[in-house]
Amino acid sequence: MQTMSSNTRQTTITIKDLTKLSFNKYKNQHWATQKRFKDTLRVLVGSATKESLKGGYTLNFDFYFKGRRLDTINVFHYCKIIEDKLFEQDNENRQICVKVNKGKENKCILTLKKI
């Protein structure tokens, strides 16, 4: 799901059905299992939006997970994979904020603001 506001040049993308996996567990997985995780997340991002963006954004990631809340640092692998899927070049993105919350479903609400 994607919404866009032209006045503020802001876009919101909701990525649903995330697999809950902390970075600690992810980094200890076999490379083939990591690749499956990345590929699945890329498909979910592609289902949420067809946008291919150029850099120059601030990114606000709001993660929601069922059960125990993950530490903020343990979701940065999601951020990197999502950013790489959305942007051809991400080196112009200036600010990335991450919040992790307890929720009723596993999802990420990403708010992008053009700089």
C-alpha positions as CSV (number, residue, x, y, z in Angstrom):
1,M,0.0,0.0,0.0
2,Q,1.3,3.4,-0.9
3,T,0.1,7.0,-0.4
4,M,1.6,10.2,-1.6
5,S,1.2,13.8,-0.6
6,S,2.4,16.2,-3.3
7,N,2.4,19.2,-1.0
8,T,5.1,17.9,1.3
9,R,6.7,15.5,-1.2
10,Q,6.1,12.7,1.2
11,T,5.4,9.0,0.4
12,T,4.2,6.3,2.8
13,I,4.8,2.6,1.9
14,T,3.4,-0.2,4.0
15,I,5.2,-3.5,3.8
16,K,3.1,-6.3,5.3
17,D,3.8,-10.0,6.3
18,L,7.4,-9.5,7.4
19,T,9.3,-12.5,8.7
20,K,10.3,-11.6,12.2
21,L,14.1,-12.2,12.4
22,S,16.5,-10.4,14.6
23,F,19.9,-9.4,13.1
24,N,21.6,-11.6,15.7
25,K,19.9,-14.7,14.2
26,Y,20.2,-13.4,10.6
27,K,24.0,-12.9,10.7
28,N,24.5,-16.5,12.0
29,Q,22.4,-18.1,9.2
30,H,23.9,-19.9,6.2
31,W,24.4,-17.6,3.2
32,A,21.7,-19.4,1.3
33,T,19.1,-18.9,4.1
34,Q,20.1,-15.2,4.3
35,K,19.6,-15.0,0.5
36,R,16.1,-16.5,0.8
37,F,15.2,-13.9,3.5
38,K,16.5,-11.1,1.3
39,D,14.6,-12.3,-1.7
40,T,11.4,-12.7,0.2
41,L,11.7,-9.2,1.7
42,R,12.4,-7.8,-1.8
43,V,9.2,-9.4,-3.1
44,L,7.2,-7.9,-0.3
45,V,8.7,-4.5,-1.0
46,G,7.9,-4.9,-4.7
47,S,4.3,-5.9,-3.8
48,A,3.9,-2.8,-1.7
49,T,5.2,-0.3,-4.4
50,K,6.5,-0.3,-7.9
51,E,8.5,2.9,-7.3
52,S,12.1,3.1,-8.2
53,L,13.5,6.2,-6.5
54,K,16.6,8.3,-6.9
55,G,18.3,9.4,-3.7
56,G,17.8,12.6,-1.6
57,Y,15.3,11.4,1.0
58,T,14.9,11.1,4.7
59,L,13.6,7.6,5.6
60,N,11.5,6.9,8.7
61,F,11.0,3.2,9.4
62,D,8.2,2.2,11.8
63,F,8.4,-1.6,12.4
64,Y,5.6,-3.5,14.1
65,F,6.1,-7.1,15.3
66,K,3.9,-9.6,17.1
67,G,5.1,-10.9,20.4
68,R,8.3,-9.6,22.0
69,R,9.6,-6.3,20.6
70,L,12.9,-6.4,18.9
71,D,15.7,-4.0,19.9
72,T,16.1,-1.2,17.4
73,I,19.6,-2.2,16.3
74,N,18.3,-5.7,15.5
75,V,16.1,-4.5,12.5
76,F,18.8,-2.6,10.6
77,H,19.2,-5.5,8.1
78,Y,15.6,-4.9,7.1
79,C,16.3,-1.2,6.5
80,K,19.3,-1.9,4.3
81,I,17.5,-4.5,2.2
82,I,14.4,-2.3,1.8
83,E,16.5,0.8,0.9
84,D,18.5,-1.2,-1.7
85,K,15.3,-2.4,-3.3
86,L,13.7,1.1,-3.5
87,F,16.8,3.1,-4.6
88,E,19.1,2.7,-7.5
89,Q,21.6,5.0,-5.6
90,D,21.1,5.5,-1.9
91,N,24.2,7.5,-1.1
92,E,22.2,10.8,-1.3
93,N,19.7,9.8,1.4
94,R,20.5,11.9,4.5
95,Q,18.6,10.7,7.5
96,I,17.3,7.3,8.5
97,C,15.1,6.9,11.6
98,V,14.0,3.6,13.0
99,K,11.3,2.8,15.6
100,V,10.3,-0.7,16.7
101,N,6.9,-1.3,18.2
102,K,4.8,-4.1,19.4
103,G,1.9,-4.8,17.0
104,K,-0.8,-7.1,15.9
105,E,1.0,-7.9,12.7
106,N,4.5,-7.9,11.4
107,K,4.9,-4.9,9.1
108,C,6.9,-1.9,8.3
109,I,5.5,1.6,7.6
110,L,8.1,3.5,5.7
111,T,7.7,7.3,5.3
112,L,9.9,8.9,2.7
113,K,10.4,12.7,2.5
114,K,12.1,14.3,-0.4
115,I,15.0,16.6,0.7
